[in-house]
Amino acid sequence: MEEKEYEKSIELYKKALELNPDYAAAYSNLGLAYKRIKRINEAVKHFKRAAEIDRKAPISEIKKIKMKAKTKNNIIIFILILASLIILWFLLKK
């Protein structure tokens, strides 16, 4: 799906929630739509709300998002360390 289609889905899920504010599946699907368009904070907010209503709601999605962020941070740290080592190697080589 394209981002436009996810935006339309988001609108429809919000309308569903206006009619039934305790509709856990709508919150879960809203979270998935936000996740697909990289609006992670909003996705997590809706996954949490779904879990408040229904404990079986996809809490695993929140865990996946947190794990991805942690992995991304580890990669960034690794790249920074590697770059520092390369710079140090060039400086010592002179």
MIROKOL-390003 format. One record per atom (N, C-alpha, C): x, y, z; residue in three letters. Coordinates in pm, whole numbers, padded with zeros to 5 digits, always signed. Layout:
XYZala
...
REM end
This chain:
+00083-00119+00000met
+00000+00000+00000met
+00087+00125+00000met
+00036+00227-00061glu
+00107+00355-00062glu
+00070+00436+00061glu
+00151+00537+00089glu
+00127+00619+00208glu
-00013+00681+00205glu
-00059+00722+00087lys
-00193+00781+00074lys
-00301+00684+00122lys
-00283+00557+00088glu
-00382+00457+00129glu
-00380+00437+00280glu
-00260+00442+00339tyr
-00252+00430+00485tyr
-00318+00551+00551tyr
-00298+00669+00495glu
-00362+00789+00549glu
-00514+00775+00545glu
-00566+00720+00437lys
-00711+00698+00425lys
-00757+00596+00530lys
-00679+00490+00548ser
-00711+00390+00650ser
-00716+00453+00788ser
-00620+00539+00815ile
-00614+00608+00945ile
-00742+00688+00968ile
-00786+00759+00866glu
-00910+00837+00877glu
-01028+00746+00911glu
-01036+00632+00842leu
-01148+00540+00864leu
-01144+00478+01003leu
-01026+00441+01050tyr
-01016+00385+01186tyr
-01053+00490+01290tyr
-01015+00614+01266lys
-01052+00721+01360lys
-01204+00739+01364lys
-01269+00728+01248lys
-01415+00739+01245lys
-01479+00623+01321lys
-01422+00503+01304ala
-01472+00386+01377ala
-01460+00408+01527ala
-01350+00470+01568leu
-01328+00495+01711leu
-01421+00605+01765leu
-01463+00696+01679glu
-01562+00795+01722glu
-01694+00725+01756glu
-01727+00621+01677leu
-01850+00547+01700leu
-01838+00450+01817leu
-01720+00394+01835asn
-01697+00297+01943asn
-01557+00317+01999asn
-01542+00402+02100pro
-01410+00434+02156pro
-01339+00317+02225pro
-01411+00207+02248asp
-01350+00090+02313asp
-01323-00023+02214asp
-01307+00010+02088tyr
-01286-00089+01982tyr
-01135-00116+01969tyr
-01087-00217+02043ala
-00943-00246+02050ala
-00882-00276+01913ala
-00955-00350+01830ala
-00901-00385+01698ala
-00876-00261+01613ala
-00961-00161+01628ala
-00940-00036+01553ala
-00813+00033+01599ala
-00788+00034+01730tyr
-00664+00092+01781tyr
-00542+00015+01730tyr
-00552-00118+01730ser
-00441-00200+01680ser
-00412-00172+01533ser
-00519-00169+01454asn
-00503-00142+01310asn
-00454+00000+01285asn
-00499+00092+01367leu
-00451+00230+01357leu
-00301+00234+01386leu
-00260+00160+01487gly
-00118+00150+01520gly
-00037+00093+01404gly
-00090-00011+01342leu
-00020-00072+01227leu
-00009+00027+01111leu
-00115+00101+01085ala
-00112+00199+00976ala
-00007+00307+01004ala
-00004+00357+01126tyr
+00097+00458+01162tyr
+00238+00400+01152tyr
+00253+00274+01193lys
+00385+00210+01186lys
+00433+00202+01040lys
+00342+00168+00949arg
+00378+00154+00808arg
+00425+00286+00746arg
+00372+00399+00798ile
+00415+00528+00742ile
+00519+00595+00832ile
+00579+00514+00918lys
+00694+00555+01001lys
+00660+00663+01105lys
+00535+00665+01150arg
+00496+00756+01258arg
+00490+00672+01386arg
+00610+00637+01433ile
+00625+00537+01538ile
+00564+00580+01671ile
+00583+00703+01712asn
+00527+00746+01841asn
+00375+00731+01843asn
+00312+00768+01732glu
+00166+00754+01725glu
+00126+00607+01722glu
+00205+00525+01653ala
+00176+00382+01647ala
+00179+00322+01787ala
+00284+00351+01862val
+00297+00296+01997val
+00181+00341+02085val
+00143+00467+02073lys
+00031+00521+02152lys
-00096+00439+02128lys
-00123+00407+02002his
-00246+00333+01969his
-00235+00185+02007his
-00116+00126+01994phe
-00098-00012+02040phe
-00120-00021+02190phe
-00069+00077+02264lys
-00088+00077+02410lys
-00235+00090+02446lys
-00306+00178+02374arg
-00449+00195+02402arg
-00524+00066+02372arg
-00489-00002+02265ala
-00552-00130+02232ala
-00529-00230+02345ala
-00408-00232+02398ala
-00374-00325+02506ala
-00449-00290+02635ala
-00474-00162+02658glu
-00552-00123+02777glu
-00693-00179+02769glu
-00748-00182+02649ile
-00884-00230+02629ile
-00888-00382+02625ile
-00791-00440+02556asp
-00787-00586+02537asp
-00644-00633+02555asp
-00619-00706+02660arg
-00483-00754+02691arg
-00424-00841+02581arg
-00508-00893+02492lys
-00458-00977+02383lys
-00417-00896+02261lys
-00435-00765+02270ala
-00398-00677+02158ala
-00247-00688+02132ala
-00202-00648+02013pro
-00063-00675+01972pro
+00045-00595+02046pro
+00070-00632+02170ile
+00180-00572+02246ile
+00312-00607+02179ile
+00314-00719+02108ser
+00438-00759+02039ser
+00483-00652+01940ser
+00391-00576+01885glu
+00429-00468+01792glu
+00511-00362+01864glu
+00475-00330+01987ile
+00551-00233+02065ile
+00691-00288+02091ile
+00698-00416+02125lys
+00829-00479+02150lys
+00915-00478+02025lys
+00855-00504+01908lys
+00930-00501+01782lys
+00987-00362+01755lys
+00905-00260+01779ile
+00950-00122+01756ile
+01066-00088+01848ile
+01054-00125+01976lys
+01161-00098+02071lys
+01289-00172+02033lys
+01276-00298+01990met
+01393-00378+01951met
+01460-00317+01828met
+01380-00271+01733lys
+01435-00210+01611lys
+01512-00083+01646lys
+01457-00003+01736ala
+01526+00120+01778ala
+01656+00087+01849ala
+01653-00015+01933lys
+01773-00056+02006lys
+01879-00105+01908lys
+01839-00186+01811thr
+01931-00237+01710thr
+01990-00123+01629thr
+01906-00027+01591lys
+01951+00088+01513lys
+02056+00167+01591lys
+02031+00187+01721asn
+02127+00258+01805asn
+02259+00183+01814asn
+02252+00051+01826asn
+02375-00030+01833asn
+02455-00020+01703asn
+02387-00017+01591ile
+02455-00004+01462ile
+02524+00132+01453ile
+02454+00237+01496ile
+02513+00372+01494ile
+02636+00378+01582ile
+02628+00321+01701ile
+02743+00319+01792ile
+02859+00243+01729ile
+02830+00128+01667phe
+02934+00049+01601phe
+03001+00131+01491phe
+02923+00199+01410ile
+02978+00280+01300ile
+03066+00392+01355ile
+03022+00457+01462leu
+03102+00565+01522leu
+03235+00512+01577leu
+03230+00397+01642ile
+03354+00337+01694ile
+03446+00300+01579ile
+03391+00239+01476leu
+03471+00200+01360leu
+03534+00322+01294leu
+03457+00429+01278ala
+03510+00552+01218ala
+03622+00609+01304ala
+03605+00606+01435ser
+03709+00655+01527ser
+03836+00574+01513ser
+03821+00443+01502leu
+03938+00356+01487leu
+04011+00383+01355leu
+03936+00405+01249ile
+03997+00434+01119ile
+04073+00567+01125ile
+04013+00668+01185ile
+04080+00798+01200ile
+04207+00782+01284ile
+04197+00709+01393leu
+04313+00685+01479leu
+04423+00612+01402leu
+04386+00514+01323trp
+04483+00438+01244trp
+04556+00532+01146trp
+04480+00620+01078phe
+04542+00715+00985phe
+04636+00811+01058phe
+04597+00857+01175leu
+04681+00949+01252leu
+04810+00882+01299leu
+04799+00758+01340leu
+04918+00686+01388leu
+05008+00643+01272leu
+04952+00629+01155lys
+05027+00587+01037lys
+05125+00695+00992lys
+05094+00822+01020lys
+05178+00934+00974lys
+05308+00941+01045lys
REM end
